[in-house]
């Protein structure tokens, strides 16, 4: 349970970090370290250099201009859960943040680190796909924006190159009502299945599942008033995904979470936050 030997450098600017990444191809960025350190301890990854970006103040901000929410990559999960503007305009992000790990993890882990790790069960990966966010990535050639729908390539894989790092996430104000739900063995564990559902209000919408395939995928779906018909629509939408394991329990959970997320999408922000405060409820 000890990592292989490595060097450590702490930087205060993104330019310094990019320079070190370019000079050492197997270097890794570390911020919260909630995913990277366990991998290193098991020697599943063996970077020769860790580049600590916790001192880069430019990556630590949250900004809301009435149209776009901009979250710096060093913003901690708990900061997102507690941010007043996010609670008001993006309550689905507040709810999702409270399902990430446990309190200690939420206070150390960062949104940028979560997106870079690209765990298929990640709440943030699916949230960015659902909200059609853009992810700002900086490298030697400067900053380029990647739509979240094109950012994730598969299991723990993204378009970020070895000499690049995530610097921010830009999220437009939601067009539709959005609900979130996930099921884990215990609150804070990895999701066995989760879903974000967008209700356009005309019997149609979108569903983004996570924890059931190699990456989150946003697919269109019908949202009729009849529950049985809705569940048939969830089943049809699931058929378009490459399910990680084609087990009936996982598929059952995926349908249940979509249904629960749709129900949450009907709430106003205050009721939504209140309903989710108690955590997972029986199916």
Buried (B, 14 or more C-beta within 10 A) or exposed (E): EEBEEBEEEBBEBBEBBBBBBBEBEEBBBBBBBBBBBEBBEEEEBEBEBBBBBBBBEBBBEBEBEEEEBBBBBBBBBBBBBBBEEBBEBBBBBBBBBBBBBEEEBBBBBBBBBBBBBBBBBBBBBBBBBBBBBBBBBBBEEEEEEBEBBEBBEEEBEBBBBEBBBBBBBBBEEBEBBBBBBBBBEEEBBBBBBBBBBBBEEEEBBBBBBBBBBBBBBBBEBBBEEEEEEBBBBBEEBBEEBEBBEEEEEBBEBBBBBBBBBBBBBEBEBEEBBEEBEEEBEEE
